[in-house]
C-alpha cells in the first residue's frame, strides 16, 4: 500500500471548533516550506527597501529558481 493511498483524517471537535489532524505524515516538510516562504518574503522586503530598482530582477530570479529554469 502506497503512502498516498492512506487517507488523512481531520477530526473537528465541537468545543470552540478545535481542529486536530490525525494523519500519519510528518509535519517537518510543511514547516520547512513555510519557513522557506517566510525567508523569501523577508528577502523581497529587504530588497524593496534598499534597492527598489532591483526588485523586479530579484523576483524574476526567485521565480526562475523555484521553477527550475
DADA-V462288 format. One record per residue. RES is the residue in one small letter. SS is DSSP state (A for helix, B for strand, O for the rest). NEAR is the number of other C-alpha atoms within 8 Angstrom. D_CENTER is the distance of its C-alpha to the mean C-alpha in Angstrom with 2 decimals. Layout:
RES_SS_NEAR_D_CENTER + RES_SS_NEAR_D_CENTER
//
This chain:
x_O_4_27.67 + x_O_5_24.25 + x_A_5_21.15 + x_A_5_20.04 + x_A_6_23.38 + x_O_7_22.74 + x_O_6_21.71 + x_O_8_19.21 + x_O_7_21.02 + x_B_9_20.00 + x_B_8_22.82 + x_B_8_23.39 + x_O_9_26.14 + x_O_6_28.42 + x_O_5_28.74 + x_O_5_26.59 + x_O_7_24.16 + x_O_8_22.43 + x_B_8_19.82 + x_B_8_19.77 + x_B_8_17.69 + x_O_8_20.25 + x_O_8_18.47 + x_O_5_19.43 + x_O_4_16.16 + x_O_5_14.57 + x_O_6_11.75 + x_A_6_11.32 + x_A_7_8.96 + x_A_7_6.46 + x_A_8_7.32 + x_A_8_7.22 + x_A_8_3.82 + x_A_8_3.40 + x_A_8_6.77 + x_A_8_6.66 + x_A_8_5.26 + x_A_8_7.83 + x_A_8_10.28 + x_A_8_10.26 + x_A_8_11.00 + x_A_8_13.68 + x_A_8_15.08 + x_A_11_15.50 + x_A_8_17.21 + x_A_8_19.37 + x_A_12_20.50 + x_A_11_21.26 + x_A_7_23.39 + x_A_6_25.26 + x_O_8_25.60 + x_A_8_24.98 + x_A_6_26.92 + x_A_9_24.47 + x_A_11_21.34 + x_A_7_21.68 + x_A_7_22.21 + x_A_10_19.27 + x_A_9_16.87 + x_A_8_18.73 + x_A_8_18.38 + x_A_8_14.59 + x_A_8_14.57 + x_A_9_17.25 + x_A_8_15.46 + x_A_7_12.36 + x_A_6_14.99 + x_O_5_17.21 + x_O_5_20.21
//
